[in-house]
């Protein structure tokens, strides 16, 4: 295939040689738009709207191309044409979780537990890479024939920083957090936790917790956050839902609390693995220009601007303080019995632990009183980690570097999957187009990552 081949020819070749899914997104401009604006003011509004859509689409592709997780649908290529964008994604051989619920009805807690552990693993991976999904819902969860889930559609996702706020109010109403409906600024992960709570409720109850034919009434119900729990739910499940579906985001459970909750780990050896490989803290004198050049697709600016901003972050007093505290904690954890296994990606399977059947254990289980989940919750703030979710620039640098390292070993388009990956060989040398280094627009509409003012 010649390098000057058209995007449509490259797309056809890819579809003929691999099994994949394609998302086609129209592009609008003054040249392609059929209806012309009435006046200059309308033309400017339309231009800003088109610019916002373009930023969101390119950012979705940039994020999806970097993410590498067994429970996130991977993207192989992003092809740009004059009139369309083509996102070539991993093919999931099952269907929507929604169809699964419709055909099977509500799930037993044991079956739901497997799915929510996988969802929490994927969300934690995103959050620890400074990415918030913002549109988690049943329709955006696919399930493969092997019984594993894949989260899709990062079209509303964005980068976040723990010390800053986002202000875009987006998502699907039934799964949207109250603070979004109240038009309040937010950090990011807390809105995913609320949506995750709605997903868990749908899995174990077969319906959404807030519903009404009247839109204003539905808004009011979500803002009040009063949830009715069916009698069949266990106390552990109700307690977890009660911690996730909290109207005040400051009091809502963090994802770490969710992952360590007794309901999540019943029958398992511990909380779900987030599948983040070991990282050493980034230093200002270790920046790689090849990695920086691969950080396109975000509103970070030019490679030179990215380099300068990264150096500013890595040499800042706040970063060096966090780095020093992180190294002190690591030294404290180290000891004679320290295992090097913690330095590598965990390869343990997320399968329930099996116990040998015991008639005595069965009798104890039959007659023991149901344990009451502890109501008091002590919220301990996690210490900042310079390698995970500290700053969006640092997180994207790590992801870009890890993608480059994977491609050296596996080739392009290698998906994180429990099943056989697609062909690892690239279709053609130089295939696809590089993601642009977008400048922050004059009017961001809160769509690109344009660092907002600190809290």
N, C-alpha and C positions, 0 to 999 in steps of 0.2 A: 504494500500500500504506500504510494508516494506521500511525502510529507505535506504536499499542497492539496491533498484530497479534501473534499468538502466535509463538514461536520456530519451531514446526513449519510455520506458514504462510510465514514468511520463508525457511526452508530449502527448502520446496517451490518457491517462486518463484525462488530462486537456482539450483536444479537444473534448472528449466525454461528458464532464460535463458542458462546457461553450462554448459560441459563441465567437470566437476570430480569429485573423489573425496571421500567423506565417511567419517570415522572416528567411530564412535559409542561413547562410553564411559559405562557405567552409573554412576550415583551412588547410594551407599548411605547411609542414615541410619536412625535409630531408627524413623521413621515408615514407611519403605519396606522395611525388612528383615523377611523372613518369620520367620526363626528368632530368637527372643528370647534374650538372654544368660541364663545360669543364675543368676548372682549379680552383685553390684555390681563385683567385681574383673574379671570377664569383660566386663562392660559398659564399664568404663573402658578395657580393652585394645582392645576393638572400636572404641570412640570414637577412640582414638589412631590405630588402623589406618586408619579412614575419613578422619581428618584428614590423615594422611600421604599417602594416595592423592589426596585433593583438592588438596593442595599440589603434588604431582608433576604432576598433570594440568594445573592452571592454569599451572604453570611451563613445561611443554612447549608449551602454547599461546602463552604470552608470548614464549618464545624463537623459536618458529616464525614468529610474526607479524612479528618484527623482522628475521630473517635475510633477506638479499637476495643470492643467489648463483646463478650459472647451473647449478651442479651440486648444489644443495640444493633439495629439494622444498618449494615455498613454501606458506604457508597464507593463505587469503583471509579467512576469518571464523572466529570461535570463538563458538558459540551455546550458552548455558546454559539448560537446562530443569530442572524440579524433579527429574526422575528420570534425566536423561541430559545429557552434554556432547556437542556436535556440532562436530567439527573439519572445516571445509570447505577442502580442499587442492587444490593444482594437480594436474591430471590428466596422468599420464605414459602415453603411448600405446604402451608396449612391454610389458615384464614384468620379473620378477625376474632379477637377474644369475645367481642359482642355476639357473633354468630355462635360461638361455643356456649356462651351463657344461655342464649335463646334456645339452643337445642338440648342442653343438659340441665337447664334450670340453675338454681343457686347451688354453689359448691359446698361440699363438706369442708370443714375448717382445715382438715389435713391436706386436702387437695389445694385449697386456696393458699395455704401456707407456702407450698412450693412456688407458686406463681409470685406471691408478694415478696418472697425472699429474692427472687430473680429481679423483680422490679426495683427493690431497694438497692440491690447490688449495682444496677445500671444507674440509678439516680445518684448514688454515692460517688460513683466513678465520675459522673458529670460534675457534681458539686465540687469535688476535690480537684477538678480541672477548671474551676471558675466558670462553669456553664450551668445555666438554669433552663429547664425545658419550657415551662410556662404553658404547656397545652397537653398535660398528661390526662388522658381519658381512655375509656374502654376502647373507643374506636381507633386509638393510636397504639394499640397493643396487638401485635400479631402472635399467633401460636403455630408452631411448626408441627409436622406430623410426629416428630419425636417427643413432643410434649413440652418444649421449651418456648419461652416468650421472646419476642423481639420488639423493642420500642421503636416507633417510627415517627416521622414528621417533626423535624426541628425547625419548621418555618417560623415559629414565634419565639424560638430560643434566643438567648442573648448571653453576653458575658457579664459577670458581676464581680464586685469586690466586697469583702466583708465590712469595709469601713465606708461604703458609699451606698447611694440609693438609686433604684430604678423607678421610672414613673410611667411606663407604658402599661395601660390597663387592657389586657388581652386574655384570650383563652375562651373556653366553652362555658356557658353560663352554669350548667348543672355541676361542673367541676371547678368553678372559679372560687377563689378564696374571698371572704367578706371584705378584706381590705381593698381588693380590686374593685368591688362594687361600690365601696365608699370613696373611691378615687384617692386613696392614701398611698404615699410612696412606700417602697418596700425594698428589702435587700435582695431577695431572690429565692433561696432554698425553702423559705417558709411557705411560699405559695405552692411549691411542688409537694410539700408534705401534706397540705390540705387536700390537694387533688388526689394524692396517693391514698388518703383516708377515704375519699369518696369511692375510689376504685375498689379498695378493700371491702367497703360496705356493699357495693354492687355484687362483688364475688360471693360473699357469704349470705346475702339477703335476696339477691336477684332483682333488685330495684334500687333507684337512687334515694338517698335519705331526704332530699328536698324536692318537692314537686308541686306544681299548681298550674292550672290552665291560665290563670291570670299572671301576666309578667310582673306587674308591681307586687303581687302577693308572693310570687316566687322569690323576688329580690328580698322582700322583707323576711321570709323564712330563712334564707341563707344568712342574712345579716344577724338574725337572732341566734342561729346555730343550735336550735333545740332539736335533738335527734331522738327518735323513737327506736328502741332496740327490740327485735323479736325475742320471744321467750327462749327460742332454741339456741341463741348465741351463748357461748361459754363466758364466764366472768372475765377470763383473760382477754378474749376478743373484744368484749365490750369496753374493758379498761383501755386497751390500745386505741380503739376508735375514739373513746372519750378524750384521749390525750392528743390525737391528731386533729380532730374536728373541734378545735378551740377557736372561738371568734377572735380573741386577742392574740396576734401573732407572737407577742413577747412571752406569752404563757404556753404557747403551743409546743408540742414535743419537737425536738430536733430530730433529724434523720438518724443521728447516732443513737439517740434514745430509742427510736423505733426499732432499729436493727438489733438492739440489745434487749428488747422487751421479751418477757417469758413466752408470749404467744408466738413470736417469730422463731424462737429457738427450741420449741418443744419438739423432742425427737431428734434434734441435731446437736452436734458437738460444740457449736458456737455460732456467732453472728455470720451473715453471708460475707463472702470474699468480694472485695471491690475490684479486684484484678488490676491494680495499679502496680507497675513494676517498681523496683527500688530506684530511687533517685537520690543523688547527692545534691546538696544545695548549690545553686548557681552562683558563680563569681563573675565580677565585672570583667576580669582579664581573661575569661574563658569563652567569651561570646564567639560564635561561629557564624561567619557571614553567609555560608550556604544555608544554615538553618534560618537565619533572619530573612533571607530572600524567599524562603518557603512559607513565610507567615502572611501571605497575601490573603485578601478576601475580607479583611476586617477594616474598620475605619481607624487603623493605626497610623496611616500615612505612608511615606516612602520608606524603603529599607534604611536609609540614613536616619530618618526620624525615629524609626523603631529602635535602631541601635543606640541613639542618643538617649531616648526615654528609658530603655532598659538599663543603661549605665547609671542614669539618675536614680532609678529605683534601687539597683543593686549596691549603690554607694551611699544610699540614704541612711541616716541615723536609725530610723525605725526598722529598716530591713536588717541592718547589722545587729541591732538589739535582739530581734526575733531569731536571727541566725545563732547568736551567742547562746540564747536560752535553749534553742533546739539542740545544739552541740552538747550543752551541759546535761540535758536530759538523756541524750544518747550515751554519754560517758557513765552516767549513773546506772543506766540499764545494763551496761556491759559488765560482764563478770567472767569468772573462770569457766562457767558452764554455758556461756553465750554460744548460741548456735548460728552458724553462717547461713542456715536455711532461711532466716528472716530477711536476708539480703536479696532474695530472689522472688520471682512471682510464685505465689502459692499455686500448687497443682492439685490440691485436695479437691475431691468432688463434693458437690453440695448435695449429698444424699443423706437421708435419715439414718441415724445410727440404729443398728438392729440389736435387740436384746434377746437372749435365749428365753424361751417361754418357761414360766415358772407358775405352777398352780398357786403357790403361796403369794406371789406378787399379784396374781389375778384376784385372789380373795381380798388382799389389802386394798386393791384398787376399787373393788366392788363395794366395800363397806366404809371406806374412808370418807370423811366429809370433804366436800369440794373446797380446795384452798381459796381463800379470798386474796385477791391481788392487792398488794399494798397501795393504799390510796395516796399517801404523801409522796410527792416527787421532789427530789432534790436536784435542781438544775445546776450542773457544773459546766462552766464555760471551758470548751476545749482550748488548749494553748495553740497559738498560731504556728503553722508549719510552713517554713519557707519553700518546701517542695510540693505542697498540695494546697491549692486554692488561696494562696496568699495574695497574688496579683494576677490579673488577666494576661498581661504581657508575658509574665514568667510561665504561666500555665500553657499558653499557646506555644511558647518556645519549646517547652518540654514535649508537648504533643507533636510538634513539627519534627523535632529531632528523633523522637521514637518512631515516627512514620518513616523517616529516611533510613533508620537502622533496620526496620522490618523489611523495607523494599530491597535492601542489600542482601538479605537472607532469603526472602520468599518471592521477590519480584513484586510488581504492582498488583493492586486489587486483591490482596490477601485479606480475607475476612476472618474475624475472631468467631469461630463457630465450633460446636461440639461435633459437627458433621464434617464431611470432606469439604474442603474449600474449593472455590472455583480454580480454574487453570491459573497458575501463578505467573505464566509468561505474558508479557505485554503484547498487545495485538500488533503494535507497530512502534518503531522508535519515534519518539517525539509526539506520541499520540495525545490528542486533547489540547486544551489551551490553558495557560497559566492563569491562576486567579489574580484579578487585579488588586493592586494596593490602593484601596479607596481612601480618598481624602475625607476627613470629616465634613459633611455638608454644612452649608451655612445655616440651614434649619434642620436639625437632626430629627425632629418629631419623635425623639427618644427611641429611634429604631436602631441606629448604629451604636457601637460602644464608644460614646463620647463621654469621658469621665465626668460625671456630675459633681456638684459641689459636695465636699465632705459633710458628714453629719454634724 
